[in-house]
Amino acid sequence: VNDAEVLVGGINATHMQGEIFSHVPSTDVVFVGFAERTLLEYVRDGIISRGVITKERATTPSSMREILSNTPDAAASLALVNAVGKLDLTLLMYAEQYVKAGCIYPIETQRGCEKNCNMCTSKMLAGGRPLRRNIEHIVAQMKEAIHFGFTEFFFTDNIVTGDRDFIIQLCKRMIDKRIRQKTKNILAMTSVDMADGEILYMMGRAGFTGIGFGVETAGDVQKLGKGIRQDENIRKTAEVFKLSLSAGIETTAFLIVGASYDTNKTLQATLEFCEGAMSEGWMSHVTISMFRQLPGTDYYLHP
């Protein structure tokens, strides 16, 4: 539709507020940060408030302070999600087409992250302590999405297992509500050091079919803040991946390449890690991302 407004949002838009309009000229409005409230206010009432960037007031932020000055409060946005506690189809006029196309339905259980990796902004945007949703509301949202026809879900949290008791209790409620019997795939993300046999066993019983682990690199990872650094860490990664597979959950290693310290040696180490894991059969998939310095992160300030 030629006269339709083009609305853009998400983590990349939040950090590239001014660049979005040049990269995607058709963009009319950019929503930054946590946009549950600001998106509804704009679509329903045309309100341009904090968190809504138009071409006339677009800037490219150079610091986290500038980013936060335009970003809605994380706690207030999460409170709105919790208050709904179910699938909100207000803006999903074409939901049936989404279902027919096999789209994956996103589920968010928290804002923020337990880790403080120096290339990541999650903790900065959402505060030092993760804010978690009500478990009953999460399961209710999944049930309503299933009733509407969705069969595949993606838990979008950076680390869904950050609170051990929370994820185990969530899995128990998903088991009680027989979520596994009504879904095809449930995907999530976490890190090796925040997963163990009991957690993975419960996730398998609850219906999770795939987990992406933030491995990042087999090179000099101290400069990235996490990942594989020594033989013992490689053994730990292999152990957790094998536990995941034994629970019926496929494993994906998320890797990052292109940081300023990367050399042929570090890239070769990462390649050898992947080849070994694949040949031994304890890694199902690999996802490789290019490194990007995001404004406000330690890595951006001190590359």
Secondary structure, 3 states (H helix, E strand, C coil): CCCCCCEEECHHHHHCCCHHHHHCCCCCEEECCCCHHHHHHHHHHCCCCCCEEEHHHCCCCCCHHHHHHCCCCHHHHHHHHHHHCCCCCCCCCCHHHHHHCCCCEEECCEECCCCCCCCCCHHHHHCCCCEECCHHHHHHHHHHHHHHCCCEEEECCCCCCCCHHHHHHHHHHHHHCCCHHHCCEEEEEECHHHCCHHHHHHHHHHCCCEEEEEEECCCCHHHCCCCCCCHHHHHHHHHHHHHHHHCCCEEEEEEEECCCCCCHHHHHHHHHHHHHHHHHCCCCEEEEEECCCCCCCHHHHCC
